[in-house]
């Protein structure tokens, strides 16, 4: 080792000990004021995006984002980062494709690299029934103006050569379809990019400030209670994912939401082995590879209500068994870590965006297993309601009132796997 190299290493160690004290903070750490125009509860992607679009699209900057923990520490940091718009119904297709289009320009918009990788999302078919359903699904996407391409077995093998496509496979593969614009992004970069951009426009971000209750006056929500004191607001919006029903209940609102743990895991890093995001609805499992080389493995919900940020061994066992069968070359990889997020599931697997029955309180929830892909459109449409008092056209079908009228948008088939 040369003296120059030793000197460089010493400098690196010294910088680490300083804790990057010379780095400019990405956003301003704020102490809450007594009152704001709007308080957004939840400092994940949806809450931060709402604040950003309030400031950028509507010029409303007297806004506080109040987060119980740290920015992006909830579901935004506990998912598998897949962005897609391969939904069946026109209402969902418009909503999620608008979000994907925003994602496609988000690095430029925020001047922050979110590392979007449009490598394609492949959905596997294991039976003739799967092939028929996916043909209808892909054709519906095309009718809605969204890219979709049916794949026969040779085309699928060319895309993902490590898939077990043998005739003697336990889960034979007959084909599938792909949305080539879809793929993963970097979850913390999305949160940090929105936080920095919102802060630069004047939004205040308050961390470690849980909301313990609501201030009400004449039946209207006029603020929130926190350990740092009451914070008054003309409007309050909730964007707290799996804790939506708990917090809304404190304001007297009962939501048709059930919270479940949704787990995922990553392997030790390896050289590139997967080309796409590949999912099997029949097996409730999906796979991709991170930029660091980890194989990201996700599964279906633990089917019992829970607020614990960990998954059950039963689901993990099913997911890993499917992985070893579908990608035999991954069978010897060691798991690096496992986690779970708490997701808010409603009967039709579609979101709720807009006002609640309590005046002054709006909500963004019900994204279930697909909240990450919807961060831009969730923020855009909720900001529109808060700023104008009118439903955005994209969000109008996704109001809480649909559970009374029966106009549900049942996207369980497209949203049933967590990604």
N, C-alpha and C positions, 0 to 999 in steps of 0.2 A: 504494500500500500504506500503510495507516494505521500510526501508531506502535504501536497495540495489536496489530495483526497481526504486525508485525515482532517484538514482544516474545514473542508466542506461538511464532513460528518459532524464535526463539533458545532458548526453553525446550525445544522438541522436540529441537533439535540437541544441547543440553546433556544431555538425558535419554539420547539415543542414545549419546553419548560415555561416559556413566557405565555403559553396558551394562546398564541396568535393575537397578542394584545395590540399589535399594530394593524390588525385587519379592521376595515370599516364595517360596522354592522349592516346587515342586509335590510333591516327595517327598524323603525324606532320602537323601543320598549316604552310603553305608556303606562302611567297611572290613571285610573279612570276619573273622568270629570263627573260632575254632579248630574249632567244631562247632555243628551245628544238628540239629533233628529231621529236616528235609527240605531238600535242596538241589535247586532247579529250574535246569537248564541251558538258557538261552535267554530273553532279555528282550524277546521279541516279544509279540504279542497272546496267544498260547496260554499261554506261560509266565507272563505277568503275570496272566491270568485264573485260571490254576490256583492261583497264590499267593493271589489275592483270595478265591476260593471256599474254599480251605483255611481261611483266617482267618474268613470270614463264616459259612460253612455248618457248619464243623466245629470252630471255636475253636482251630485250630492256627496259632500265630503265630511260633513259633521256626523261621522259614523264611527262606532266602536265595534270591533270584533272581540268578543269575550270568550276566552278558552279556559276550560277547567284545568288542563294540563299544559302541554306545550304544542306549538303550531305543528300540525300534521302528525300528531302522536296517536290519533285514533285510527279509524278505518283507512284514512288516506295512507298511513304508513304500515297498514296490516292487510295488504291485498296482493294481488298478482299482476296488477298494472296493465291489464289488457284493454285496448281501445278498439271498438268495433261498432258497426251499425247494421248487423245482419238480423234484422227483426222482421216479423211477418206482417203485422198490421200497418196500414198507412200512417196512423197517428204516431205509433212508435218509430216507424222508419224515419219520418220527418224529424222527430225529436232527436234521435240518436245520430242521424247523419249530419244534422246541424252541429251537434257536439263534435263529431269527428272532423268536420271541416274547420271548426274553431281550433281543434287540436293541431291540425295540419299547419296552421299558421301561428301557433302559440309561441314558439321559440322566438320568432321575429316580433310578434306582438309585445311580449314581455321583456325582450332583450335578455332572455335567459334560456339556456339550452335544456329543453325537457327530454331530450334524447328519444324522441319518437322514432320507432323503427318499424315501418310498414312492410313487414316481412310476410304478411298474410296469415289469416286464421282459417285453418282447415277443419271441417266437421266431418267425421267418419260415419259411414253407413255400414252396419253389420248384418243387414237383412234386406229382403225385398221391400218390406214395409218401410224401412229406413230410407231406401232409395226413392220410393214413391213420395214420402213425406218431404224429403230434401229437394226433390224436383219441384214440388209445389212451392216450397219455401224459397228456393232460388229464383223461380219465375216471379213470385210475388215481389221479391227484392228488385228485380229488373223492372217490373211494372211501376215500382215506387221510385225508379231512377237511381238505384243503388247497384254498385257492381257486384256481380255474383257469377261464378263459373262452376258448372258441374264437372266432376272429375271421374274418369273411369280408373280402373285399377292401375294400368301402366302409368298414367299421368300422376296418380297419387304416389306411386313408388318413385317416380323421378323427383318429386318434390321432397319426400321424406324416405330415403332409401333404407333407413334403419328400422322402419316399421315392420312388424311381423305380418307379412302378407301371404304367408304360406297356406296351402290348402288344409294342412293339418292343425292350423292355429286354433286355440281354444275359442277365440273370438274372431272368426273369419271376417275379413274386410272386403266389401264388394265395390266400394267407391266412396264418393263424398262430394263436397263442394267447398269452394274457397272464396273468401272475400280478400282480395289482394291488398287493398288499402289499409286493412286492419293490422294491428300488431301492438307490442308493448311500448310504454313510455316509462320515464323515471318518476316514481311516485313522489319522492321528497322534492325533486326539482319543480314539479307542478305546484306543490304547496309553497315552497320558498319563492318561486317566481311570482305567483299571485300576491304573496305577502309583501314582497319588496315593491311591486308595482302599485299595490293599493296604498302602502305607506307613503310612497313618493307623491301620491295624489292627495295626501292629507288624512287618510283613514288612520285611526288609532287602534293598535293591537295590544290587547291586555291578556297576558298569559297567567297561569296559576290563579285563576279567578272563577271558581265554579258558581253557577247560578243555583241558589237554594230556594228561590220562590219568586213570586211576581208581585209587583205593585199594581193595584187595581183602583179604579175610581169610577163610580157609576156603572159598574159592569164592564169596564174597558181596561185592558192592560195598558199601563202607563209607565212601565219600567220593570227592573229586575232587582231582586235582593241578592247580595253577594257578601262574602266575608270581608271584602274591602269597602262595604257600605252600599246603600241603595244607589242605583243608577236609573235616572228617569229618561224616558224616550217617548217620542210621538208614536213610534211603531217598534215592535220587537219581532224578530224573525228567528225561528229555530232551524238549525241545520246540524243536528246531532245524531244522525243515523240511528244506530241500534238503541239509543236512549231516548228516542223521540217520544214514545208513549209515556215513559216515566216523567219526563219534564213537562209534557203537555198536560198531564193529569194534575200537576201542581197549579195549572191555570184553569182547571175545570173542564178540560177537553179530553174526551175519550176517543182515541184513535184506533182504527181497525188494523193495528200493527202487532205482530208477534216477533220477538227478537230471538235469533238463533246464533250459535257459534258457527263460523265458517272457517275451516282450517286449510292451511297450505304448508308447504315445506320446501327446502332446497337441499340439493346435494353438495358435496365438495365440488370445487371448480375443476373443470376439464376443458380440453381443447374443443373447438366447435364441433358439435355432433348433431344438433337440431337446426333445421333451416326455417321452420315456421312455428307458429303456435298451433298445436294439434289437439283436438278435443274429441272425446267420445261421449256423446250424450247417454248412450246405452250403459256405459260403465261408470258414468259420473266422475270422470277424471280427465285432466288435460295437462299438457306439457309444453314448456318453452325453455329457452336458455337465455340467461341474463348476459349482459355485456362483460361481467366478471367471470363467466364460464360456468356458473352454477346452473344445474338443471332445476327449473322451477316446476313444482308438481302441485296441482290443486285438486280438490275434490268437492263432493256435494256437502250439503248442510248436515250438521248433527241434528237429527229430527226430534229435539226436545228443547223447549225454551231455556235460554241461558244467557247470563251476562258475564260469564267467565271467559277471559281471553285465552282460552286453550281448547283444543279439540279432544274428542274421545279417541281411545285406542282403536275402537272398532272401525271407525271411518278411516283412520290412518292405515290400518291393516288392509282394508279393501282397496284403498288408493295404491298402496305399494304393490299389492298382488297384481293389480291391473297394469301397473307400470312394468313390472318384470315380464309380464306376458306380452304386452304390446311392443315394448322395446327391450328385447332380451339383452342387448349389449349394455344396458344401464343397470342390470341386475346386481353388479358387484360394487356399485357406487355407495359410498357412505353418506348418510344424512348429516347435514351440517347444523340445521336448526329447523324448528317447527313453530308455528304460531297460529292464532285465530283472531278474526275480527268479529264484532257483534253487528249483525245485519238486521235491517228492519224489513220484514216481509209482510206484504198484504195479500189479500185473496186472489187478486188478478195479476200479481207480479209486475205491477206498473206503479209509477211514482205518484206522489201527492205534492202538488206545487201550488201554493196560493194561500188564501185566507182560511182561517178557522172560524168556528161559530162564535168565538169570543172576539169582539172588536179590538183592533190594535195588535193582534197576534197573528202572524203568518207562519207558514211552515214549508219546509222542503224535506221530504222524507219518503220512505217506501221504495227506495231504489233497490232494496234487497241485495242480491249478489253482484249487482252491476253498477254500483255507485261511482266507481273511479272513472269509467268511460263517460259518465254524464256530467262530470264536474263543470265544464264550460257552459253547457246548456242549462244546467241547474242554476248556476249563478246568474246567467243572462236573463232567464225567465222570471226568477224570483225578484231580481233587481227591478225588472219592468213593472211587476205588480206593486212593489213597495214605492216606486217613484211615481207611478201614474194612477194607481188604484184600478187599473184595468188588466184583464188577463191577456198575456201574450198569446198570439194565435197558436203557437206550438204547445203551450201549457194548458190551453182551455179544456181539452179532453181529460186532463189529469187532475180534476178538482175533487175535493173530498165529497162533494155532493153526489158523485156518481154511485156511491154506495147506498144512497137512498133511491136514486132513479133507476138503478140497475144497468146503466150504460157502462159496463165494465170492459176493459181492454185486456183480455186474457193472454198474456205473453209468457205463460209458464214454460212452454216448449223452448222458446228462445232465451229465456232468462233462468232456466232451471239449473244450470251448472254455474258455479261461481267463477266468473272471469270478467 
